[in-house]
Amino acid sequence: LPSISLSIKDDMISAQLLNADGTEAHKKDIEIYLETTTGLLQNNRLVTDEFGRGETKLLFKDKGKVKAGFKFYTGKAEIQV
C-alpha cells in the first residue's frame, strides 16, 4: 500500500505518493483525501498526475494540521501549519 508525503510552500499543500520503500510512486489518477483542523482547503480531494503528485491551496490558515489519506485509509500523513 502506498504512503503519502505532504509539504507546504506559499500556502500550497503538495502531496506526493510514496512506495512502501519510501521512493516516489509514479501513479496517475489516485485520489488523495485531505482534511484540515485549521483554515479552508481549495480542494478536499486531489487526483494525482503522472508523477504521483497533487496540490491544492490553503485559503485561510491558523495553527493546526492538514491530514492526507486514502478513501478507506485515512490519516496516512499529516503536516503542521
C-alpha positions as CSV (number, residue, x, y, z in Angstrom):
1,L,0.0,0.0,0.0
2,P,1.5,3.4,-0.9
3,S,2.0,6.2,1.5
4,I,1.9,10.0,1.2
5,S,4.4,12.8,1.8
6,L,3.0,16.3,2.5
7,S,4.7,19.6,2.1
8,I,3.7,23.3,2.3
9,K,5.1,26.3,0.4
10,D,3.5,29.7,0.0
11,D,0.1,28.4,1.1
12,M,0.2,25.5,-1.4
13,I,-0.2,22.0,0.1
14,S,1.6,19.4,-2.1
15,A,1.1,15.6,-1.8
16,Q,3.4,13.0,-3.2
17,L,2.7,9.3,-3.4
18,L,5.4,7.1,-2.0
19,N,6.1,3.4,-2.4
20,A,6.5,1.2,0.6
21,D,10.3,1.6,0.4
22,G,10.0,5.4,0.5
23,T,10.7,6.1,-3.2
24,E,8.4,8.3,-5.3
25,A,5.4,6.3,-6.7
26,H,4.6,7.5,-10.3
27,K,0.9,6.5,-10.3
28,K,-1.7,8.6,-12.1
29,D,-5.3,9.2,-11.1
30,I,-5.0,8.1,-7.5
31,E,-7.4,10.0,-5.2
32,I,-5.9,11.5,-2.0
33,Y,-8.4,12.8,0.6
34,L,-7.5,15.8,2.6
35,E,-8.8,17.3,5.8
36,T,-7.7,20.2,8.0
37,T,-8.1,21.3,11.6
38,T,-7.4,24.8,10.5
39,G,-8.4,27.1,7.7
40,L,-10.0,26.0,4.5
41,L,-8.6,24.0,1.6
42,Q,-9.5,24.8,-2.0
43,N,-10.0,21.0,-2.7
44,N,-10.6,18.2,-0.2
45,R,-9.7,15.6,-2.8
46,L,-6.7,15.5,-5.1
47,V,-6.2,13.3,-8.1
48,T,-2.5,12.6,-8.8
49,D,-0.8,13.4,-12.1
50,E,1.6,11.1,-14.0
51,F,4.3,11.8,-11.4
52,G,2.1,10.8,-8.4
53,R,1.7,14.4,-7.2
54,G,-1.2,16.7,-6.5
55,E,-1.6,20.1,-4.8
56,T,-4.2,22.5,-3.5
57,K,-4.2,25.9,-1.9
58,L,-4.7,26.6,1.7
59,L,-7.1,29.5,1.6
60,F,-7.1,30.6,5.3
61,K,-4.7,29.3,7.9
62,D,-4.1,29.3,11.6
63,K,-2.1,26.9,13.7
64,G,-3.3,23.3,13.1
65,K,-2.8,20.3,10.9
66,V,-3.5,19.1,7.4
67,K,-4.0,15.3,7.1
68,A,-4.0,13.2,3.9
69,G,-5.0,9.6,3.3
70,F,-7.0,7.3,1.0
71,K,-10.7,6.6,1.0
72,F,-10.5,3.7,3.5
73,Y,-7.1,4.5,4.9
74,T,-7.3,8.0,6.4
75,G,-4.6,9.8,8.2
76,K,-1.6,8.3,6.3
77,A,0.3,11.6,6.6
78,E,0.0,15.0,8.3
79,I,1.7,18.3,8.3
80,Q,1.7,21.2,10.9
81,V,0.7,24.6,9.5
